[in-house]
């Protein structure tokens, strides 16, 4: 059953219970004063129940929002740490490559320009690869952050919808109970 149908079922059950209670009071052999007191008590009980359902819906909405916010923050922190680790590892590799390059240059200086050019090309490709890797990591982190923002927005929207439905149900039951009380 979908969440929207749950709200309608809850509203229907609450409305049905209130009508049944009022009908039972109307058929009970009591004086007018006792009947009015019983109806007033029944209306108070219904208003309390509707208020409880409203409070429950608001609490659930807050819990959903908090869970989504916590999950988003955890994902952001994890992605930031992963990105930092990758950048550090690449920086270490880059530094290692630079150091190795200097050693090779010192050790094989006599081999001529050809070896020096090849090593320089390798260094440039590593730099390009590092830049591409860093940019790609940052792009992926941004995409995930955007996705989690969407989840939070959706959770807020759902919480607002649930709170609105419960408030509407509460007002409808309250109005129905007041109309019934006035009719009596």
C-alpha positions as CSV (number, residue, x, y, z in Angstrom):
1,X,0.0,0.0,0.0
2,X,1.4,3.4,-0.9
3,X,2.1,6.1,1.7
4,X,-0.7,8.3,0.2
5,X,-3.2,5.5,0.6
6,X,-2.1,5.0,4.2
7,X,-3.0,8.6,5.0
8,X,-6.4,8.2,3.3
9,X,-7.1,4.9,5.1
10,X,-6.2,6.5,8.5
11,X,-8.4,9.5,7.7
12,X,-11.3,7.1,6.8
13,X,-10.8,5.0,9.9
14,X,-10.8,8.0,12.1
15,X,-13.9,9.5,10.4
16,X,-15.7,6.1,10.6
17,X,-14.9,5.7,14.3
18,X,-16.2,9.2,15.1
19,X,-19.5,8.6,13.2
20,X,-19.9,5.2,14.9
21,X,-19.3,6.8,18.3
22,X,-21.8,9.6,17.7
23,X,-24.5,7.2,16.3
24,X,-24.0,5.0,19.4
25,X,-24.5,8.0,21.6
26,X,-27.6,9.1,19.7
27,X,-29.3,5.7,20.2
28,X,-28.4,5.3,23.9
29,X,-31.3,6.0,26.2
30,X,-30.0,9.1,28.0
31,X,-31.3,12.5,28.8
32,X,-30.4,15.5,26.5
33,X,-27.9,16.8,29.0
34,X,-26.1,13.5,29.4
35,X,-26.2,13.0,25.6
36,X,-24.6,16.4,25.0
37,X,-21.9,15.7,27.7
38,X,-21.2,12.3,26.0
39,X,-21.0,13.9,22.6
40,X,-18.7,16.6,23.9
41,X,-16.4,14.0,25.5
42,X,-16.4,12.0,22.2
43,X,-15.5,15.2,20.3
44,X,-12.7,15.9,22.7
45,X,-11.4,12.3,22.4
46,X,-11.4,12.7,18.6
47,X,-9.6,16.0,18.7
48,X,-7.0,14.4,21.0
49,X,-6.6,11.5,18.6
50,X,-6.2,13.7,15.6
51,X,-3.7,15.8,17.5
52,X,-1.7,12.7,18.4
53,X,-1.7,11.6,14.7
54,X,-0.5,15.1,13.8
55,X,2.3,15.0,16.3
56,X,3.3,11.5,15.1
57,X,3.4,12.6,11.5
58,X,5.5,15.7,12.3
59,X,7.9,13.5,14.4
60,X,8.2,11.0,11.5
61,X,8.9,13.9,9.0
62,X,11.6,15.2,11.3
63,X,13.2,11.8,11.7
64,X,13.2,11.3,7.9
65,X,14.7,14.7,7.3
66,X,17.4,14.1,10.0
67,X,18.3,10.7,8.7
68,X,18.7,12.1,5.1
69,X,20.8,15.0,6.4
70,X,23.0,12.7,8.4
71,X,23.4,10.3,5.5
72,X,24.3,13.2,3.2
73,X,26.8,14.6,5.6
74,X,28.4,11.1,6.0
75,X,28.6,10.7,2.2
76,X,30.2,14.2,1.8
77,X,32.8,13.5,4.5
78,X,33.6,10.1,3.0
79,X,33.9,11.5,-0.5
80,X,36.1,14.4,0.8
81,X,38.4,11.9,2.6
82,X,38.6,9.7,-0.4
83,X,39.4,12.7,-2.7
84,X,42.0,13.9,-0.3
85,X,43.6,10.4,0.0
86,X,43.7,10.1,-3.8
87,X,45.2,13.6,-4.2
88,X,47.8,12.8,-1.5
89,X,48.7,9.5,-3.0
90,X,49.0,11.0,-6.4
91,X,51.1,13.9,-4.9
92,X,53.4,11.3,-3.3
93,X,53.6,9.4,-6.6
94,X,54.3,12.6,-8.4
95,X,57.0,13.5,-5.9
96,X,58.5,10.0,-6.2
97,X,58.5,10.3,-10.0
98,X,60.2,13.7,-9.7
99,X,62.8,12.3,-7.4
100,X,63.4,9.3,-9.6
101,X,63.7,11.6,-12.6
102,X,66.4,13.6,-10.9
103,X,68.3,10.3,-10.0
104,X,68.0,9.0,-13.5
105,X,69.1,12.3,-14.9
106,X,72.1,12.3,-12.6
107,X,73.0,8.7,-13.2
108,X,72.5,8.7,-17.0
109,X,73.6,12.2,-17.9
110,X,76.0,10.7,-20.5
111,X,73.2,8.9,-22.3
112,X,72.3,12.1,-24.1
113,X,69.3,14.2,-24.9
114,X,67.1,11.2,-26.1
115,X,66.8,9.7,-22.6
116,X,66.2,13.1,-21.1
117,X,63.4,13.9,-23.6
118,X,61.7,10.5,-22.9
119,X,61.8,11.0,-19.2
120,X,60.4,14.6,-19.5
121,X,57.5,13.3,-21.7
122,X,56.7,10.7,-19.0
123,X,56.7,13.4,-16.3
124,X,54.3,15.5,-18.4
125,X,52.0,12.6,-19.0
126,X,51.9,11.8,-15.2
127,X,51.1,15.5,-14.6
128,X,48.3,15.4,-17.1
129,X,47.0,12.1,-15.7
130,X,47.1,13.5,-12.2
131,X,45.2,16.6,-13.3
132,X,42.6,14.4,-15.1
133,X,42.3,12.1,-12.1
134,X,41.9,15.0,-9.6
135,X,39.3,16.7,-11.9
136,X,37.4,13.5,-12.3
137,X,37.4,12.8,-8.6
138,X,36.1,16.3,-7.9
139,X,33.4,15.9,-10.6
140,X,32.2,12.6,-9.1
141,X,32.2,14.2,-5.6
142,X,30.1,17.1,-6.9
143,X,27.6,14.7,-8.6
144,X,27.1,12.7,-5.4
145,X,26.7,15.9,-3.4
146,X,24.1,17.1,-5.9
147,X,22.3,13.8,-5.6
148,X,22.2,13.8,-1.9
149,X,20.8,17.4,-2.0
150,X,18.0,16.0,-4.1
151,X,17.3,13.3,-1.5
152,X,17.1,15.9,1.2
153,X,14.8,18.0,-0.8
154,X,12.6,15.0,-1.6
155,X,12.5,14.1,2.1
156,X,11.5,17.6,3.0
157,X,8.8,17.5,0.4
158,X,7.4,14.2,1.6
159,X,7.5,15.4,5.2
160,X,5.6,18.5,4.3
161,X,3.0,16.4,2.3
162,X,2.5,14.1,5.3
163,X,2.1,17.0,7.7
164,X,-0.3,18.7,5.4
165,X,-2.5,15.6,4.9
166,X,-2.6,15.0,8.7
167,X,-3.5,18.6,9.4
168,X,-6.2,18.5,6.7
169,X,-7.6,15.3,8.2
170,X,-7.5,16.8,11.7
171,X,-9.4,19.9,10.5
172,X,-11.9,17.8,8.6
173,X,-12.6,15.5,11.6
174,X,-12.8,18.6,13.9
175,X,-15.2,20.4,11.5
176,X,-17.4,17.2,11.1
177,X,-17.5,16.7,14.9
178,X,-18.5,20.4,15.4
179,X,-21.2,20.2,12.7
180,X,-22.6,17.0,14.3
181,X,-22.5,18.6,17.7
182,X,-24.4,21.7,16.4
183,X,-26.9,19.5,14.6
184,X,-27.8,17.8,17.9
